[in-house]
């Protein structure tokens, strides 16, 4: 079955609304889509040199994921476990085998079906990877880390403990969060609302990036912001740390208050790379 044919079937089923709930053809199309997402042959967003951001959103794929929620019945997923799990039958937890080359360390992690997890990925407990996410080769998903729905994570990325990579499923044409290759995401860092972090960047612990967050680049003497057409984009090799800026008016100024802002303090060099070699020893 070609991608174009599958796209047509997904779009037709999604447009049919509630009538698809018991539609066998819609269910078959969804299962094909889910399998392709897990294999990594289809993605909610993919690199596209012709796109303004370098990435293209595949809105029909996101509609297919939403279709799965619509047609799935709520079911008991306990499987004899002591804890209680109830979710849509279309999205059970993924099961891995040694041939997949993925390390799922004991302790309570979960990968939802419809997520791609490539060879060499390590998932430390407890962590969660949601439907539509794409996690590429050699990436570390550390304890308490989240990879949200449709988020795209590149090769050799380290998502440190409690890192939160937000998901963007709706609106379907919105870009998900994208973390490109060789990015280091520090502990308790949050990347949300379609932010793109370019290759080789370093986000220090506690950094928060959202669509409404201005980022002050003290190296280039510029302020990075999202626009109506593009999300917040962190440049390649940027080293971002949590910072603050003074409130310049009113009561906030009188009280000497400041507000949080991320700051690019440098761009990655050999010294920065040496400080991240520890990640290789953990694999």
Residue pairs with C-beta under 8 A, 6 or more apart in sequence:
1 32
3 42
6 29
6 32
6 33
6 36
7 60
9 25
9 26
9 29
10 29
10 30
10 33
10 60
10 61
10 63
10 64
10 67
11 60
11 63
13 20
13 23
13 25
13 26
13 29
13 30
13 67
14 20
14 63
14 64
14 66
14 67
16 23
16 26
18 70
20 26
20 67
20 70
20 71
21 70
21 71
23 71
26 67
26 71
27 71
29 64
29 67
30 64
30 67
30 68
30 71
30 90
33 42
33 61
33 64
33 65
33 67
33 68
34 68
34 90
34 113
34 114
36 42
37 43
37 44
37 61
37 65
37 114
37 115
37 116
37 131
37 132
38 94
38 113
38 114
38 115
38 116
39 116
40 116
40 118
40 134
42 58
42 61
43 58
43 61
43 116
43 134
43 152
44 57
44 58
44 61
44 62
44 65
44 132
44 134
44 150
44 152
44 176
45 55
45 56
45 57
45 58
45 150
45 152
45 175
45 176
45 178
46 55
46 56
46 58
46 152
47 54
47 55
47 56
48 54
48 55
48 56
52 229
52 230
53 175
53 196
53 230
53 231
53 233
54 196
55 152
55 175
55 178
55 196
57 172
57 173
57 174
57 175
57 176
59 172
59 173
61 132
62 132
62 150
62 169
62 170
62 172
63 172
65 114
65 131
65 132
65 149
65 150
65 169
66 169
66 170
66 172
68 88
68 90
68 91
68 114
68 131
69 88
69 90
69 91
71 90
72 88
72 89
72 90
72 91
73 88
73 89
74 86
74 87
74 88
74 89
75 86
75 87
75 88
75 89
76 85
76 86
77 85
77 86
77 87
77 92
77 93
78 84
78 85
79 85
90 113
91 112
91 113
91 114
91 131
92 112
92 113
93 110
93 111
93 112
93 113
94 111
94 112
94 113
94 115
94 117
96 102
96 104
96 111
96 117
100 117
100 119
101 119
101 120
102 117
102 118
102 119
102 120
102 121
102 122
102 123
103 121
103 122
103 123
104 111
104 123
105 122
105 123
105 124
105 125
106 125
107 124
107 125
107 126
107 143
108 125
108 126
109 123
109 124
109 125
109 126
109 127
109 128
109 141
110 126
110 127
110 128
110 129
111 117
111 123
111 128
111 129
112 128
112 129
112 130
112 131
113 131
114 131
114 132
115 129
115 130
115 131
115 132
115 133
115 134
115 135
115 147
116 133
116 134
116 135
117 123
117 129
117 135
118 135
118 136
118 137
118 138
118 139
118 155
119 137
120 137
120 138
120 139
120 283
121 135
121 136
121 137
121 138
121 139
121 140
121 141
122 139
122 140
122 141
122 282
122 283
123 129
123 141
124 140
124 141
124 142
124 143
124 145
124 161
125 143
126 143
126 144
127 141
127 142
127 143
127 144
127 145
127 146
127 147
128 145
128 146
128 147
129 135
129 141
129 147
130 146
130 147
130 148
130 149
130 150
130 151
130 167
131 149
131 150
132 149
132 150
132 151
132 167
132 169
132 176
133 147
133 148
133 149
133 150
133 151
133 152
133 153
133 167
134 151
134 152
134 153
135 141
135 147
135 153
136 153
136 154
136 155
136 157
136 181
137 155
137 156
138 155
138 156
138 283
139 153
139 154
139 155
139 156
139 157
139 158
139 159
140 157
140 158
140 159
140 279
140 282
140 283
141 147
141 159
142 158
142 159
142 160
142 161
142 163
142 187
143 161
143 162
144 161
144 162
145 159
145 160
145 161
145 162
145 163
145 164
145 165
146 163
146 164
146 165
147 153
147 159
147 165
147 167
148 164
148 165
148 166
148 167
148 168
148 176
148 177
149 167
149 168
149 169
149 176
150 167
150 168
150 169
150 176
151 165
151 166
151 167
151 168
151 176
151 177
151 178
151 179
152 176
152 177
152 178
152 179
153 159
153 165
153 179
154 179
154 180
154 181
154 182
154 183
154 199
155 181
155 182
156 181
156 182
157 179
157 181
157 182
157 183
157 184
157 185
158 183
158 184
158 185
158 276
158 279
159 165
159 179
159 185
160 184
160 185
160 186
160 187
160 189
160 205
161 187
161 188
162 187
162 188
163 185
163 186
163 187
163 188
163 189
163 190
163 191
164 189
164 190
164 191
164 192
165 177
165 179
165 185
165 191
166 177
166 190
166 191
166 192
166 193
167 176
167 177
168 174
168 175
168 176
168 177
168 193
168 194
169 176
174 194
175 194
175 196
175 231
176 194
177 191
177 192
177 193
177 194
177 195
177 196
178 194
178 195
178 196
178 197
179 185
179 191
179 197
180 196
180 197
180 198
180 199
180 200
180 201
180 236
181 199
181 200
182 199
182 200
183 197
183 198
183 199
183 200
183 201
183 202
183 203
184 201
184 202
184 203
184 276
184 279
185 191
185 197
185 203
186 202
186 203
186 204
186 205
186 206
186 207
187 205
187 206
188 205
188 206
189 203
189 204
189 205
189 206
189 207
189 208
190 207
190 208
190 209
190 210
191 197
191 203
191 209
192 208
192 209
192 210
192 211
193 210
193 211
193 212
193 226
193 231
193 232
194 211
194 226
194 231
194 232
195 209
195 210
195 211
195 226
195 231
195 232
195 233
195 234
196 231
196 232
196 233
196 234
197 203
197 209
197 234
198 233
198 234
198 235
198 236
198 237
198 238
199 236
199 237
200 236
200 237
200 268
201 234
201 235
201 236
201 237
201 238
201 239
201 240
201 268
202 238
202 239
202 240
202 268
202 272
202 276
203 209
203 234
203 240
204 239
204 240
204 241
204 242
206 242
207 240
207 241
207 242
207 262
208 242
208 260
208 262
209 215
209 232
209 234
209 240
209 262
210 232
211 226
211 231
211 232
212 226
213 232
213 261
213 262
214 223
214 224
214 225
214 261
215 223
215 224
215 225
215 232
215 234
215 240
215 261
215 262
215 263
215 264
216 223
216 224
216 243
216 245
216 261
216 262
216 263
216 264
217 223
217 224
217 235
217 238
217 263
217 264
218 263
218 264
218 265
219 264
219 265
219 266
219 267
220 264
224 232
224 233
224 234
224 235
224 264
225 232
226 232
234 240
234 264
235 264
235 267
237 267
237 268
238 264
238 267
238 268
239 264
239 265
239 266
239 267
239 268
239 272
240 262
240 263
240 264
240 265
241 262
241 263
241 265
242 260
242 262
242 263
243 260
243 261
243 262
243 263
244 258
244 259
244 260
244 261
245 258
245 259
245 261
246 253
246 256
246 257
246 258
247 253
247 255
247 257
247 258
247 259
266 272
